[in-house]
Amino acid sequence: MFGIVGGLLLLAFFVSVDWQSDFDRGSLVGTIFYFVITATCVAVAAWGSSVFFDKGGCDVSFIKSIFGLEVQRDRVEARAVQAVTIQGVRFLKDSERPQPGLLNTRSRYSL
């Protein structure tokens, strides 16, 4: 969603800008603010953080990525885990359960 908003903001800028008169002193602050908002949307859309539980390999991987490219991977063996803290629980109705498909963004965990 943030990627779409950031893309629309960039598109709107290039479609509506008047390169001769829009960059005078009066509108420079507004232009900077506009690009800060756009850069924030793009940065939020780019950053990804995932947790993968590998039952076969008996480990847990924590992956951080930017635009889908892996930046950092931390791996913890399941035998080294002594406790797990659950920070939040959300109960789902049957209609909200994850469905298999390409656009599914919810994760399924089966242990």
N, C-alpha and C positions, 0 to 999 in steps of 0.2 A: 504494500500500500504506500509506504513512504517512497519507494522507487518511482511509482507512478506519479505521485505528487511532485517529487523533485524533477522528473522528466517534463511534466506539464509546466512547471515554473520556468525551466530553461527554455522550452519551446515558446512560451508566452513572452519571455524576454527578447528572444531573437526575432520574433514576429513583430513586436510592438516598438522596438527601440528605434530612435532616430539618432544615427551615429553623429550627426553634426551638432544638435542642440541638447541632447539629453545628458551630456557629461559636463555641464558647466558646474560651478561651485554650489549652486542651490540644490541640485538633485544628486550630488555625489554621496551624501550621507544616506539618502534613501536607497541608492543603488547598492551601497555596501551592506545595508541592512537586508535588502532583498537577496543578495548572494550569501549572506550568513544563514538565512532561513533555508535557502536552496541547498547549501552545503550540508546543513544539519540533516535535512531529509535524505540526501544521498548517502551520508555517512551512516545513518541509522539503517537504511536499506542494505548497505554493503556489508555490515557486520553480522556475522553469524556465529553462534555458539551451540554445540551439540554434545550430547552424552550418548555413548554407545555401550551397551552391555553385550559382551561376547560370551555366550554360554559355553561354546565349544572351546574357546581359548582361555576361559576362566580369567578374563580381565575386563576392566572398564576403561574406555578411552574418552578423554575430554578434548574436543577439537574446536579450535577457533579459526574462523576463516573470514576473508574479505573478498566480496564478489565471487564466492564459491571456491576461491583458492585457499588451500590450507596454509595458515600462518604458524600455528602452534598446535602440538599434539602432546598431551600428557597421558601416560598409561599407568594404571594401578592394577596390580594383580588382585584377584578376588580373595585370595588367601590372606592378603595384608589388611583387608578391611575388617575392622573389629566392630564398628557401629555405623549406623546410617541415621541421619537426622532428616525427618520429613518436615519441610518448611511450609507446605500447604497442600491441601487436598481439595479437589473439586469433583463432586459426584456428577456423573453424566446420566441423562435419560437414555433410553434405548435409541431414540432418534438422533442423539448427539454422538453416538459411538463412532469411532473411526471406521471408514469404509475404504476398502482397497481401491487404489486408483492413482493416477499420475499427479493430480492436484491435491492430494491429501497431505496436509501439513502437520497433522498430529502423529505422534509416535505410538507404536504399539510395543509394549514390553511383555514378554512372556518368559517366565523363569521356571 
